[in-house]
Amino acid sequence: MSWTRDDAKLERVRSLMADDGIDALVVRAPDNVLYLTNFWGMKGYDACIFPREGEPLLICLEASAEDAARTSWTDVVRYVRGYDDSDPRPVPARTLDAAVEAARPYGRVALELSLGTQASDRMVGEPTTFTKAWFDAFPDAADATPLLARARALKTEQEVERLRIANEIAGQAMHHVRRNLRVGMTEAEAAALWQGHVHSQGTARDDVELALPFSLVWAGKGIKTFTATSDLPIVEGEPVLFEIWVCADGYWADHTKNLVLGELKAEYAELEEQLVGVYTRTLPMCTHAHSMPEFDRLVRQELADMGYPGQPSHPICHGVGARAHEPPYPHQAGGGTFEETMVLAVEPGVYWDGGGGLRVEDNFLVTADEPQKLSSFPDGIVRC
Protein backbone atom coordinates (compact mmCIF):
# COMPACT_ATOMS: atom_id res chain seq x y z
CA MET A 1 0.00 0.00 0.00
CA SER A 2 1.30 3.46 -0.89
CA TRP A 3 0.41 6.10 1.68
CA THR A 4 -0.45 9.63 0.64
CA ARG A 5 2.11 12.26 1.55
CA ASP A 6 1.83 13.15 5.23
CA ASP A 7 2.07 16.93 4.92
CA ALA A 8 1.33 17.48 8.61
CA LYS A 9 4.42 15.48 9.53
CA LEU A 10 6.69 17.10 6.95
CA GLU A 11 5.59 20.63 7.84
CA ARG A 12 6.33 19.92 11.50
CA VAL A 13 9.87 18.94 10.53
CA ARG A 14 10.31 22.07 8.42
CA SER A 15 9.04 24.27 11.24
CA LEU A 16 11.59 22.77 13.62
CA MET A 17 14.31 23.23 10.99
CA ALA A 18 13.40 26.92 10.78
CA ASP A 19 13.56 27.21 14.57
CA ASP A 20 17.04 25.65 14.58
CA GLY A 21 18.34 27.49 11.52
CA ILE A 22 18.80 24.28 9.51
CA ASP A 23 18.66 24.53 5.72
CA ALA A 24 18.72 20.79 4.98
CA LEU A 25 18.74 17.45 6.76
CA VAL A 26 21.02 14.72 5.39
CA VAL A 27 19.80 11.40 6.82
CA ARG A 28 20.78 7.80 6.16
CA ALA A 29 19.14 5.81 9.01
CA PRO A 30 16.43 3.70 7.33
CA ASP A 31 13.72 4.86 9.73
CA ASN A 32 14.52 8.55 9.13
CA VAL A 33 14.58 8.03 5.36
CA LEU A 34 11.18 6.34 5.71
CA TYR A 35 9.91 9.12 7.99
CA LEU A 36 10.78 11.86 5.48
CA THR A 37 10.07 10.09 2.16
CA ASN A 38 7.96 6.98 2.88
CA PHE A 39 10.66 4.90 1.16
CA TRP A 40 11.74 1.89 3.22
CA GLY A 41 15.05 0.62 1.86
CA MET A 42 16.25 -2.94 1.55
CA LYS A 43 19.83 -2.67 2.77
CA GLY A 44 20.24 0.65 4.54
CA TYR A 45 22.40 2.01 1.71
CA ASP A 46 19.94 4.83 1.02
CA ALA A 47 19.84 8.46 2.09
CA CYS A 48 17.67 11.55 1.89
CA ILE A 49 18.44 15.24 1.57
CA PHE A 50 15.43 17.01 3.06
CA PRO A 51 15.51 20.79 2.52
CA ARG A 52 13.60 23.36 4.54
CA GLU A 53 12.29 24.65 1.21
CA GLY A 54 11.77 22.63 -1.94
CA GLU A 55 11.51 18.95 -2.79
CA PRO A 56 13.45 16.27 -0.90
CA LEU A 57 15.96 14.14 -2.77
CA LEU A 58 15.95 10.39 -2.24
CA ILE A 59 19.17 8.47 -2.90
CA CYS A 60 18.58 4.75 -3.27
CA LEU A 61 19.89 1.61 -4.87
CA GLU A 62 19.20 1.27 -8.57
CA ALA A 63 17.71 -2.16 -7.81
CA SER A 64 15.06 -0.42 -5.66
CA ALA A 65 13.80 1.86 -8.43
CA GLU A 66 10.45 0.08 -8.63
CA ASP A 67 9.92 0.35 -4.86
CA ALA A 68 10.84 4.04 -4.91
CA ALA A 69 8.45 4.79 -7.77
CA ARG A 70 5.62 3.04 -5.96
CA THR A 71 6.08 4.32 -2.41
CA SER A 72 8.23 7.46 -2.26
CA TRP A 73 6.65 10.84 -1.65
CA THR A 74 9.29 12.59 -3.77
CA ASP A 75 9.82 12.28 -7.50
CA VAL A 76 13.38 13.55 -7.12
CA VAL A 77 15.38 10.33 -6.91
CA ARG A 78 19.06 9.69 -7.57
CA TYR A 79 20.10 6.07 -8.01
CA VAL A 80 23.36 4.37 -7.05
CA ARG A 81 24.42 0.99 -8.39
CA GLY A 82 24.92 -2.00 -6.12
CA TYR A 83 27.97 -2.93 -8.16
CA ASP A 84 29.63 -0.57 -10.58
CA ASP A 85 32.45 -2.03 -12.68
CA SER A 86 33.91 1.46 -13.09
CA ASP A 87 33.79 2.09 -9.32
CA PRO A 88 34.35 -1.07 -7.24
CA ARG A 89 34.06 0.72 -3.89
CA PRO A 90 31.37 -0.41 -1.40
CA VAL A 91 27.90 1.00 -2.03
CA PRO A 92 27.90 3.53 0.88
CA ALA A 93 30.83 5.31 -0.79
CA ARG A 94 28.66 6.04 -3.83
CA THR A 95 25.77 7.05 -1.58
CA LEU A 96 28.12 9.48 0.15
CA ASP A 97 29.25 11.01 -3.14
CA ALA A 98 25.64 11.56 -4.18
CA ALA A 99 24.72 13.04 -0.78
CA VAL A 100 27.64 15.48 -0.77
CA GLU A 101 26.77 16.69 -4.25
CA ALA A 102 23.06 17.06 -3.42
CA ALA A 103 23.75 18.92 -0.15
CA ARG A 104 26.23 21.35 -1.72
CA PRO A 105 23.68 24.13 -2.45
CA TYR A 106 22.53 24.35 1.16
CA GLY A 107 24.06 26.52 3.85
CA ARG A 108 23.65 24.81 7.23
CA VAL A 109 23.07 21.06 7.06
CA ALA A 110 22.42 18.58 9.84
CA LEU A 111 23.38 14.89 10.06
CA GLU A 112 22.38 12.12 12.45
CA LEU A 113 25.51 12.60 14.54
CA SER A 114 23.91 10.59 17.34
CA LEU A 115 21.24 7.92 17.00
CA GLY A 116 21.06 6.10 20.33
CA THR A 117 19.07 3.07 19.13
CA GLN A 118 19.13 0.70 16.20
CA ALA A 119 17.49 1.54 12.90
CA SER A 120 16.18 -1.34 10.80
CA ASP A 121 16.18 -1.75 7.08
CA ARG A 122 13.54 -3.71 5.22
CA MET A 123 15.61 -6.81 4.64
CA VAL A 124 16.89 -8.20 7.92
CA GLY A 125 16.01 -5.74 10.66
CA GLU A 126 19.71 -4.98 11.02
CA PRO A 127 21.28 -1.55 10.81
CA THR A 128 23.79 -0.77 8.09
CA THR A 129 26.41 1.45 9.71
CA PHE A 130 28.20 4.12 7.73
CA THR A 131 31.92 4.74 8.11
CA LYS A 132 33.73 7.76 9.51
CA ALA A 133 33.99 9.09 5.97
CA TRP A 134 30.27 9.90 5.99
CA PHE A 135 30.70 12.27 8.93
CA ASP A 136 34.05 13.67 7.74
CA ALA A 137 32.41 14.74 4.48
CA PHE A 138 30.21 17.22 6.38
CA PRO A 139 32.68 18.73 8.90
CA ASP A 140 30.46 21.67 9.89
CA ALA A 141 27.19 19.75 10.18
CA ALA A 142 24.85 20.17 13.11
CA ASP A 143 23.27 17.17 14.84
CA ALA A 144 19.86 16.42 13.31
CA THR A 145 18.96 13.80 15.90
CA PRO A 146 17.43 16.08 18.58
CA LEU A 147 15.29 17.82 15.96
CA LEU A 148 14.07 14.53 14.48
CA ALA A 149 13.41 13.15 17.96
CA ARG A 150 11.19 16.14 18.76
CA ALA A 151 9.32 15.77 15.49
CA ARG A 152 8.90 12.01 15.72
CA ALA A 153 7.73 12.00 19.36
CA LEU A 154 4.36 13.42 18.25
CA LYS A 155 2.38 11.34 15.78
CA THR A 156 0.12 12.50 12.96
CA GLU A 157 -3.24 10.89 12.18
CA GLN A 158 -1.62 8.86 9.42
CA GLU A 159 1.13 7.63 11.73
CA VAL A 160 -1.40 6.56 14.37
CA GLU A 161 -3.30 4.63 11.72
CA ARG A 162 -0.10 2.89 10.61
CA LEU A 163 0.70 2.00 14.21
CA ARG A 164 -2.82 0.63 14.71
CA ILE A 165 -2.26 -1.68 11.74
CA ALA A 166 0.96 -3.04 13.24
CA ASN A 167 -0.84 -3.53 16.57
CA GLU A 168 -3.69 -5.38 14.87
CA ILE A 169 -1.29 -7.76 13.16
CA ALA A 170 0.50 -8.49 16.44
CA GLY A 171 -2.81 -9.22 18.20
CA GLN A 172 -4.20 -11.39 15.42
CA ALA A 173 -1.03 -13.47 15.48
CA MET A 174 -1.41 -13.94 19.24
CA HIS A 175 -4.97 -15.22 18.73
CA HIS A 176 -3.55 -17.69 16.19
CA VAL A 177 -0.99 -18.92 18.70
CA ARG A 178 -3.63 -19.15 21.41
CA ARG A 179 -5.62 -21.56 19.24
CA ASN A 180 -2.61 -23.72 18.38
CA LEU A 181 -0.31 -23.75 21.42
CA ARG A 182 0.25 -27.18 22.96
CA VAL A 183 2.02 -28.58 26.01
CA GLY A 184 5.44 -29.92 25.04
CA MET A 185 6.03 -27.40 22.25
CA THR A 186 9.32 -25.59 22.61
CA GLU A 187 9.74 -21.86 23.00
CA ALA A 188 11.13 -21.77 19.46
CA GLU A 189 8.12 -23.63 18.04
CA ALA A 190 5.75 -21.19 19.75
CA ALA A 191 7.77 -18.28 18.35
CA ALA A 192 7.57 -19.79 14.86
CA LEU A 193 3.79 -20.02 15.14
CA TRP A 194 3.58 -16.32 15.93
CA GLN A 195 6.19 -15.19 13.43
CA GLY A 196 4.74 -17.24 10.59
CA HIS A 197 1.30 -15.71 11.07
CA VAL A 198 2.65 -12.16 11.15
CA HIS A 199 4.74 -12.58 8.03
CA SER A 200 2.15 -14.48 5.99
CA GLN A 201 -1.17 -13.00 7.10
CA GLY A 202 0.14 -9.53 7.87
CA THR A 203 1.74 -9.22 4.45
CA ALA A 204 -1.49 -10.53 2.85
CA ARG A 205 -3.50 -7.55 4.13
CA ASP A 206 -4.72 -5.00 1.57
CA ASP A 207 -3.30 -2.15 3.67
CA VAL A 208 0.18 -3.68 4.12
CA GLU A 209 2.95 -4.37 1.65
CA LEU A 210 5.39 -6.12 4.02
CA ALA A 211 4.96 -7.25 7.63
CA LEU A 212 8.06 -8.47 9.47
CA PRO A 213 7.99 -10.34 12.82
CA PHE A 214 10.57 -10.26 15.62
CA SER A 215 10.20 -12.10 18.91
CA LEU A 216 11.62 -13.42 22.15
CA VAL A 217 9.53 -16.24 23.61
CA TRP A 218 10.12 -17.69 27.07
CA ALA A 219 8.28 -20.42 28.94
CA GLY A 220 7.99 -20.68 32.73
CA LYS A 221 11.46 -20.67 34.27
CA GLY A 222 12.82 -19.39 30.97
CA ILE A 223 11.26 -15.96 31.62
CA LYS A 224 14.25 -13.70 32.22
CA THR A 225 15.69 -10.41 30.97
CA PHE A 226 17.16 -10.90 28.49
CA THR A 227 17.90 -14.34 27.15
CA ALA A 228 17.38 -15.87 23.73
CA THR A 229 14.44 -18.07 22.80
CA SER A 230 15.45 -21.71 23.32
CA ASP A 231 14.14 -25.26 23.07
CA LEU A 232 12.72 -25.14 26.62
CA PRO A 233 9.38 -26.97 26.60
CA ILE A 234 6.04 -25.37 27.44
CA VAL A 235 4.49 -26.90 30.56
CA GLU A 236 0.97 -26.81 31.90
CA GLY A 237 0.20 -24.10 34.44
CA GLU A 238 3.20 -21.85 33.70
CA PRO A 239 2.99 -18.76 31.49
CA VAL A 240 4.54 -18.46 28.05
CA LEU A 241 5.77 -14.90 27.59
CA PHE A 242 5.82 -13.42 24.09
CA GLU A 243 8.05 -10.35 23.76
CA ILE A 244 6.98 -9.42 20.23
CA TRP A 245 7.52 -6.76 17.61
CA VAL A 246 5.73 -6.24 14.30
CA CYS A 247 7.08 -3.93 11.63
CA ALA A 248 4.41 -3.14 9.03
CA ASP A 249 5.83 -1.06 6.18
CA GLY A 250 8.26 0.58 8.56
CA TYR A 251 5.92 1.30 11.51
CA TRP A 252 6.14 -0.84 14.63
CA ALA A 253 4.16 -2.45 17.41
CA ASP A 254 5.96 -3.52 20.60
CA HIS A 255 4.05 -5.85 22.93
CA THR A 256 4.53 -8.39 25.67
CA LYS A 257 1.70 -10.93 25.83
CA ASN A 258 1.30 -14.02 28.00
CA LEU A 259 -0.49 -17.33 27.46
CA VAL A 260 -1.00 -20.35 29.72
CA LEU A 261 -2.17 -23.90 29.08
CA GLY A 262 -4.29 -25.34 31.86
CA GLU A 263 -4.80 -23.92 35.35
CA LEU A 264 -2.33 -21.17 36.23
CA LYS A 265 -0.11 -22.03 39.19
CA ALA A 266 -0.90 -20.11 42.36
CA GLU A 267 2.39 -18.17 42.52
CA TYR A 268 1.91 -16.91 38.97
CA ALA A 269 -1.74 -16.06 39.60
CA GLU A 270 -0.71 -13.93 42.57
CA LEU A 271 2.01 -12.18 40.57
CA GLU A 272 -0.40 -11.55 37.70
CA GLU A 273 -2.94 -9.92 40.00
CA GLN A 274 -0.29 -7.70 41.57
CA LEU A 275 1.43 -6.66 38.34
CA VAL A 276 -1.76 -5.99 36.39
CA GLY A 277 -2.92 -3.93 39.38
CA VAL A 278 0.18 -1.73 39.12
CA TYR A 279 -0.32 -1.47 35.36
CA THR A 280 -3.97 -0.44 35.71
CA ARG A 281 -3.39 2.07 38.51
CA THR A 282 -0.45 3.86 36.90
CA LEU A 283 -1.54 4.02 33.24
CA PRO A 284 -3.76 7.08 33.82
CA MET A 285 -0.55 9.07 34.37
CA CYS A 286 0.28 8.62 30.67
CA THR A 287 -1.89 11.58 29.73
CA HIS A 288 -1.15 15.08 28.53
CA ALA A 289 0.98 17.25 30.86
CA HIS A 290 1.79 14.51 33.40
CA SER A 291 5.43 14.20 34.44
CA MET A 292 7.50 11.51 32.73
CA PRO A 293 10.01 11.11 35.59
CA GLU A 294 7.18 10.82 38.10
CA PHE A 295 5.57 8.05 36.07
CA ASP A 296 8.77 6.01 36.10
CA ARG A 297 9.23 6.72 39.81
CA LEU A 298 5.65 5.74 40.70
CA VAL A 299 5.70 2.42 38.80
CA ARG A 300 9.03 1.39 40.29
CA GLN A 301 7.87 2.35 43.77
CA GLU A 302 4.74 0.23 43.40
CA LEU A 303 6.84 -2.73 42.25
CA ALA A 304 9.11 -2.20 45.26
CA ASP A 305 6.06 -2.18 47.51
CA MET A 306 5.14 -5.58 46.02
CA GLY A 307 8.51 -6.84 47.24
CA TYR A 308 10.56 -6.30 44.09
CA PRO A 309 12.82 -3.28 44.63
CA GLY A 310 15.02 -2.30 41.70
CA GLN A 311 12.82 -3.99 39.13
CA PRO A 312 12.56 -4.19 36.22
CA SER A 313 16.03 -3.93 34.71
CA HIS A 314 14.54 -2.51 31.49
CA PRO A 315 12.68 0.77 30.91
CA ILE A 316 9.10 1.12 32.09
CA CYS A 317 8.09 3.14 29.06
CA HIS A 318 9.34 4.34 25.67
CA GLY A 319 8.07 5.76 22.41
CA VAL A 320 7.05 3.64 19.42
CA GLY A 321 6.86 4.73 15.78
CA ALA A 322 9.19 4.24 12.83
CA ARG A 323 11.37 2.40 15.35
CA ALA A 324 10.25 -0.10 17.95
CA HIS A 325 12.17 1.93 20.54
CA GLU A 326 12.36 5.68 20.03
CA PRO A 327 11.99 8.89 22.06
CA PRO A 328 10.51 9.79 24.40
CA TYR A 329 12.19 7.66 27.08
CA PRO A 330 10.41 8.55 30.34
CA HIS A 331 12.74 7.89 33.27
CA GLN A 332 13.86 9.49 36.52
CA ALA A 333 17.15 10.78 35.11
CA GLY A 334 15.32 12.79 32.47
CA GLY A 335 12.54 15.33 32.38
CA GLY A 336 9.56 16.39 30.35
CA THR A 337 5.86 15.69 30.29
CA PHE A 338 3.64 13.44 28.22
CA GLU A 339 2.04 15.18 25.26
CA GLU A 340 -1.05 14.40 23.22
CA THR A 341 -0.42 12.20 20.16
CA MET A 342 2.64 10.51 21.63
CA VAL A 343 2.50 6.72 21.25
CA LEU A 344 4.10 4.75 24.06
CA ALA A 345 4.96 1.18 24.94
CA VAL A 346 4.33 0.72 28.67
CA GLU A 347 5.97 -2.41 30.08
CA PRO A 348 6.32 -3.02 33.83
CA GLY A 349 7.76 -6.41 34.71
CA VAL A 350 8.94 -8.58 37.59
CA TYR A 351 11.52 -11.37 37.31
CA TRP A 352 12.27 -14.01 39.91
CA ASP A 353 15.70 -15.20 40.94
CA GLY A 354 16.41 -18.44 39.11
CA GLY A 355 13.88 -17.74 36.34
CA GLY A 356 10.19 -17.07 36.01
CA GLY A 357 8.17 -13.91 36.39
CA LEU A 358 5.90 -11.77 34.27
CA ARG A 359 5.80 -8.66 32.10
CA VAL A 360 2.80 -6.88 30.57
CA GLU A 361 3.08 -4.43 27.70
CA ASP A 362 0.97 -2.70 25.10
CA ASN A 363 1.04 0.45 22.99
CA PHE A 364 -0.96 3.51 23.99
CA LEU A 365 -1.89 6.79 22.33
CA VAL A 366 -1.58 9.71 24.74
CA THR A 367 -4.67 11.92 24.90
CA ALA A 368 -5.94 14.70 27.16
CA ASP A 369 -8.17 12.27 29.04
CA GLU A 370 -6.85 8.72 29.18
CA PRO A 371 -4.38 6.66 27.16
CA GLN A 372 -5.96 4.72 24.30
CA LYS A 373 -4.78 1.14 23.93
CA LEU A 374 -3.94 0.32 20.32
CA SER A 375 -4.19 -3.48 20.60
CA SER A 376 -7.31 -5.50 21.34
CA PHE A 377 -5.43 -8.49 22.74
CA PRO A 378 -5.94 -8.75 26.53
CA ASP A 379 -3.34 -7.88 29.13
CA GLY A 380 -2.28 -10.27 31.87
CA ILE A 381 -2.08 -14.02 31.32
CA VAL A 382 -4.58 -15.30 28.74
CA ARG A 383 -5.85 -18.86 29.06
CA CYS A 384 -5.65 -21.06 25.97
Secondary structure as the mmCIF struct_conf table of DSSP 4:
data_model
#
loop_
_struct_conf.conf_type_id
_struct_conf.id
_struct_conf.beg_label_comp_id
_struct_conf.beg_label_asym_id
_struct_conf.beg_label_seq_id
_struct_conf.end_label_comp_id
_struct_conf.end_label_asym_id
_struct_conf.end_label_seq_id
HELX_LH_PP_P HELX_LH_PP_P1 SER A 2 ARG A 5
HELX_RH_AL_P HELX_RH_AL_P1 ASP A 7 ASP A 20
TURN_TY1_P TURN_TY1_P1 GLY A 21 GLY A 21
BEND BEND1 ASP A 23 ASP A 23
STRN STRN1 ALA A 24 VAL A 27
BEND BEND2 ALA A 29 ALA A 29
HELX_RH_AL_P HELX_RH_AL_P2 PRO A 30 THR A 37
BEND BEND3 ASN A 38 ASN A 38
BEND BEND4 MET A 42 GLY A 44
STRN STRN2 ALA A 47 PRO A 51
BEND BEND5 ARG A 52 GLY A 54
STRN STRN3 LEU A 57 LEU A 61
HELX_RH_3T_P HELX_RH_3T_P1 GLU A 62 SER A 64
HELX_RH_AL_P HELX_RH_AL_P3 ALA A 65 THR A 71
BEND BEND6 TRP A 73 TRP A 73
BEND BEND7 ASP A 75 ASP A 75
STRN STRN4 VAL A 77 VAL A 80
BEND BEND8 GLY A 82 TYR A 83
STRN STRN5 ASP A 84 ASP A 84
TURN_TY1_P TURN_TY1_P2 ASP A 85 SER A 86
STRN STRN6 ASP A 87 ASP A 87
BEND BEND9 ARG A 89 ARG A 89
HELX_RH_AL_P HELX_RH_AL_P4 VAL A 91 ALA A 103
TURN_TY1_P TURN_TY1_P3 ARG A 104 PRO A 105
BEND BEND10 GLY A 107 ARG A 108
STRN STRN7 VAL A 109 LEU A 111
BEND BEND11 LEU A 113 LEU A 113
BEND BEND12 THR A 117 THR A 117
TURN_TY1_P TURN_TY1_P4 ARG A 122 VAL A 124
BEND BEND13 GLY A 125 GLY A 125
HELX_LH_PP_P HELX_LH_PP_P2 PRO A 127 PHE A 130
HELX_RH_AL_P HELX_RH_AL_P5 LYS A 132 ASP A 136
TURN_TY1_P TURN_TY1_P5 ALA A 137 ALA A 137
BEND BEND14 PHE A 138 PHE A 138
TURN_TY1_P TURN_TY1_P6 PRO A 139 ASP A 140
HELX_LH_PP_P HELX_LH_PP_P3 ALA A 141 ALA A 141
STRN STRN8 ALA A 142 ASP A 143
HELX_RH_AL_P HELX_RH_AL_P6 THR A 145 ALA A 153
BEND BEND15 LEU A 154 LEU A 154
HELX_LH_PP_P HELX_LH_PP_P4 LYS A 155 THR A 156
HELX_RH_AL_P HELX_RH_AL_P7 GLU A 157 ASN A 180
TURN_TY1_P TURN_TY1_P7 VAL A 183 GLY A 184
STRN STRN9 THR A 186 THR A 186
HELX_RH_AL_P HELX_RH_AL_P8 GLU A 187 HIS A 197
HELX_RH_PI_P HELX_RH_PI_P1 VAL A 198 GLY A 202
HELX_RH_AL_P HELX_RH_AL_P9 THR A 203 THR A 203
TURN_TY1_P TURN_TY1_P8 ALA A 204 ALA A 204
BEND BEND16 ARG A 205 ARG A 205
TURN_TY1_P TURN_TY1_P9 ASP A 206 ASP A 207
BEND BEND17 GLU A 209 GLU A 209
STRN STRN10 ALA A 211 ALA A 219
HELX_RH_3T_P HELX_RH_3T_P2 GLY A 220 GLY A 222
TURN_TY1_P TURN_TY1_P10 THR A 225 PHE A 226
BEND BEND18 ASP A 231 ASP A 231
HELX_LH_PP_P HELX_LH_PP_P5 LEU A 232 LEU A 232
STRN STRN11 PRO A 233 PRO A 233
HELX_LH_PP_P HELX_LH_PP_P6 ILE A 234 ILE A 234
TURN_TY1_P TURN_TY1_P11 GLU A 236 GLY A 237
BEND BEND19 GLU A 238 GLU A 238
STRN STRN12 VAL A 240 ALA A 248
TURN_TY1_P TURN_TY1_P12 ASP A 249 GLY A 250
STRN STRN13 TYR A 251 VAL A 260
BEND BEND20 LEU A 261 GLU A 263
HELX_LH_PP_P HELX_LH_PP_P7 LEU A 264 LYS A 265
HELX_RH_AL_P HELX_RH_AL_P10 ALA A 266 THR A 282
HELX_RH_3T_P HELX_RH_3T_P3 LEU A 283 MET A 285
BEND BEND21 CYS A 286 THR A 287
TURN_TY1_P TURN_TY1_P13 HIS A 288 ALA A 289
STRN STRN14 SER A 291 SER A 291
HELX_RH_AL_P HELX_RH_AL_P11 MET A 292 ASP A 305
TURN_TY1_P TURN_TY1_P14 MET A 306 GLY A 307
TURN_TY1_P TURN_TY1_P15 PRO A 309 GLY A 310
BEND BEND22 SER A 313 HIS A 314
BEND BEND23 ILE A 316 ILE A 316
STRN STRN15 CYS A 317 GLY A 319
BEND BEND24 GLY A 321 HIS A 325
STRN STRN16 GLU A 326 GLU A 326
BEND BEND25 PRO A 327 PRO A 327
TURN_TY1_P TURN_TY1_P16 GLN A 332 ALA A 333
BEND BEND26 GLY A 334 GLY A 334
STRN STRN17 THR A 337 THR A 337
TURN_TY1_P TURN_TY1_P17 GLU A 340 THR A 341
STRN STRN18 VAL A 343 VAL A 346
STRN STRN19 GLY A 349 TYR A 351
TURN_TY1_P TURN_TY1_P18 ASP A 353 GLY A 354
BEND BEND27 GLY A 355 GLY A 355
STRN STRN20 GLY A 357 ARG A 359
STRN STRN21 GLU A 361 GLU A 361
STRN STRN22 ASP A 362 LEU A 365
BEND BEND28 ALA A 368 GLU A 370
HELX_LH_PP_P HELX_LH_PP_P8 PRO A 371 PRO A 371
STRN STRN23 GLN A 372 LYS A 373
BEND BEND29 PHE A 377 PHE A 377
BEND BEND30 ASP A 379 GLY A 380
STRN STRN24 ILE A 381 ARG A 383
#
